[in-house]
């Protein structure tokens, strides 16, 4: 009975710990990998093509957009970034689960282009804890932090668009929750390509 991999789309406010959670999940499971984006920006020191990003020129990128070859894409500081559809589907077909850590706008594009994905919104235990994390991590001026917290409140309005919410208080507990989500999704009958009736059971 063949079960394709799951595309796990993870979003949440900056400072919620999405990246840490994704890395911890991948470290536990050899059949889970992080999606690699394509970009038009230049390669930076220490980066490797095909590992950090797929590097392509702007003309090729826009042609792929026209052909619908990205699950989602965005423009950041005059450079394009996108998730190659073929790379993701190839991994899923090999029964590998793929994590796509992305912002809400990108997630909504994926939801339209690949509705079979599983959408998880990661949140901190409270806005106060999020504020502390941002202060410790980014050392930004207080007024900038307050602006980001106001943006978080807007982002939280999208929670209803996601299948699951994971509160990232203790990282190990959050990873355990993610594992439970993946197990539950794999048990859904709609993810089985061969039914018991087809097998004559």
N, C-alpha and C positions, 0 to 999 in steps of 0.2 A: 504494500500500500504506500504509494508515493505521497509525501507531504512536502509541498514547496516551503521554502523558508519564509519568514515573516519580516516585513519591512516595518521596523519600529521607529516611528517619528517622535522625537523627543524635543519639546519646547519648554519654555519657562523664562522667567525674568533673569537678567544678569545677576550673578551672585547666588542663584538657587543651587548651583552645584551640578549642572547638567553634564558638563565635561568630565568631572570627577566620577560621576555615577556611570557614565558610558564606559570609561576606561576600566573601572572596577568590574563591570559586567563582562567586558571582553576578556579581561585577565582570568576570569573564572571558566570561560567556555571557549573552546577552540573553534566551534562552529558559529561564532558570532563575530562579525567584522564591522568596522566603521566605514560608512560610505565615503568615497573620495570624490571631491568636486572637481569640475573643470573650471579653469580661469584664464582670463586674457592678460593678467598681470605678469610681470617678469619673475623669473625664478630668483629667489633670495638665497644668500649663503646658507649652506646646510640643508637646503631642500632638495628633494629628489623627485623627478618626474615619475608619475605613476604611483608614488607613495604619499607625497604631501598633497599634490594636485596633479591633474592632467592639464598641461599647459598648451593652449592653442591660441591662434591669433584671432583678432576681433571679427574678421570676415568669416572665418570658419565657424566661430561661435554663433554669429547671427544667422548663418545658413542653417545651423542645427536648430536654432529657435524656430525658424520658418518651417522646418520639417517636423517639428514637434518632438525632438529627440531629447528634451530635458523634462524631468519630472517637475522641476521648478527652476527658476533663475532670477537673478537680481543684479542691479548695478550698484557698486560700492566704490566711491571715489574714482569715477570714470573707468573702472574695470568691471568686467562681467564675471559672475560666478554662477554655476549651475550644476545640477545633479544629473549626470548622464543616465538616461533611462536604460540603455542596453547593458551597462555595467551592473546596475542594480538587479535587473531581471535575470541576467546570467547567473549571478550569485544565488538568487532565490531559487532558480531552477535546479541548482546543485544542492538544494536543501540547506543552504547557509542562511542564517538570520542576519539581516543588515540593519544597523543603527544609523539613522539620519538625524543628527543634532542640528536643529535649524530654528530660525525665528518664526514667529506666528504667521507672518505674511507668506513665507515659503511653505509652511505647513499647510496653509489653506490652498495653495496651488497644488501640492501633492494630493490633498484630499480630493480635488477635482480630477486630477490626472491618473491617480491610482487609489481609488476608494477602498481597496482591500488592505491598505496599510493600517497599522494599529497606532493610534495617536495617544501619547502620554504627556501630560502637563506636569512638570516638576515645580514644586513650590517650597519655599522655606517654611519653618514652623510659624513664623510671624514676620510682619514688616519690620519690627524692631530688630529681630535677629538678622534679617536681610541687611538692614542699615549697618549693623555692626560688621557684617562680613564685607560689605563694600568699603567701609572705612578702613578696615584692616588690610584689605587686598589692594585697593586702588589709590588710597591716600588723596582723594579728590577734595576740593573745597566743599564745605558743608552745603552751600547753596546749590552746587552741582548734584550732590547726593540727594537733596530734597527734590530736585527736578526729576531725577531717575526714579525716585520712589513714587512720584505722581504718575510717571509713565508705567510703572509696575501696576498701579491700580487700573489703568486702561487695559493692560495686557490680561489682567485677571478676568476681565469681562468676556474673554474668549474661552474660558474653561469649559463651557457647555459644548464647544465644538470638538472636544477631545473625548476619547473613550475612557480614559483612566486619569486619576490624579494621584501623584506620589508625593508625600510630604517628606522632604529630605532633611530629617533631623539628625539621625545617626546613619552614616553612609551604609553600613552593613545591613541595617534594617531596610533601607531604601532599595538596596540591591536585591535583597530577598523578595521584596514586593515586585520588583521588575521581573525576577525569575518566575514568580507565581503568575504574572500576567502572560508571559510567554507560554508557560505550560498550559494555562487555561485556553489561550488562543489556539494552540496546536490540537486541543481536544475538540474544537468546534467541528461539527459535521461538514460545514461548508468548506473546510480546508482539506477534505479528503477527496482525492481524485478518483478513487475506485470504491464504490459502495459495496456493502455486503451482498446486496442483491445481484450486482454485476459479477461477483465472485461465486454466486450460487450457494451462499451460506444462509 
